[in-house]
Amino acid sequence: MSDPVRRRHSPAVYRRRRLVLLLAVLLVIAGIVLLVWQPWNARAAETERTPASAASSPTPAPSDSPDASPLPSPPADDPAADAPVADAPDEAEAAGIAECERSAIEVTGLTDKTSYAAGEKPQLTISLTNTGAAACTLNVGTTTQVFTISSGDDVWWRSTDCQTEPSDQTVTIDAGQSVTSVTPLTWDRTRSSVSTCGETDRQTAPGGGASFHLRVSIGGVDSSESTQFLLY
């Protein structure tokens, strides 16, 4: 009896078998990858390592305790911050320094020139001397300063007519010491009055060699003599 003849499959059958085998291999590889790489498990592990209270707690707010609050800084525009430093009256009293006797203070008004050409404006200062035998204190602030310019009996200008924001300044003057105001006042060669402050058409003082006199007062002490100057 002869052996049966085996039939050969068509090429399409072999292709289908190879495709099925390839898909099976791919499924096995995918399963291995998914088993090894599980990102959600990694995130879960991180969550377990981080306590829930730490993960959900907000950043603590600054303490409201008064002890933790810094002291407030003085305002930048505080006038006291720029006030000139003078000898404090209580320090002077602690050192046994008394207020100056008016009779021990000599005051003089000064001008930067004795005559002024047309258009030149006189610069005015005050000099004072302690003629007493001991140091004393005196308020030399602008609240106590008065400059007066006159021609004969006619008063042309007073520094207090249009003065703004006067201030006090108490200083200690040693026996025999002379001090002079640092910043001079400028007379604009016009007639002043409390009703013409800020006006630009005030009466102008005559020139041509006209004579004027400066008198001053500071700390309640008047100058004993006037200082003469000429305007051209």
C-alpha positions, 0 to 999 in steps of 0.5 A: 500500500503506498504512502498518501501524498502530503498537500503543500499549503498555499503561501497565504497560509504561511503568511497568516501563521507568521503574522499570528506568531509575530503578534503573540511575541509582541503581546508577550513583550508588552506584558513584560514592559507593563509589569516592569514600568508602572509609573502610577506605582512610582507616584504612589510610592512617592506619596507614601514617602511624603506625609500627607500633612506635609504635602497638604500644609500651606506655607505658614503665614507670618506671626501676628505676635507683637513681639515679632513685629519690627519697630516702625521706621520714622517717615522719610518726610518727617521734618524732625529727621532733617532738623539741625542738631543743637545743644539740648537744653536739658544737657546744658542744665545737667552741666550747670549751664544757665541761660544767657543774661541779655546784658552779657550778649553783644549783637551786631548786624553784618553786610557782605559789602559796604556799597552795592552796584546797581543790581547787586543784592546785600547779603545780611548776617548776624554776629553775637558775642558772649561777653560774660565770664561763663558759658551760657545758652541762647535760642538763636533760631529764626523765631528770634531773629529780626533783620530791619533795613531803614533809610533815616526813619523810613523802614524799608524791609523787615525779615519777619514780614514774609517769614515762613516756618520759623524754628528754634535752635538753642546753642551753648556759647562759651565765655568770650566766644563769638559766633556768626550765622552761617546762611545769609539773608538776601535783601532784594532791594524792595520795600516789604510788608505783610500784604505784599509777600510774593508780589513781583512789583514791589517798590524798589529802593533808590540807588545813586549812593542812597544810604541805608542802615541794618539793625538786627535782633536775636534771642531777645537781644538788639544790636546796639548800633546799626550798620550802614551801607550804600546802594548805587 
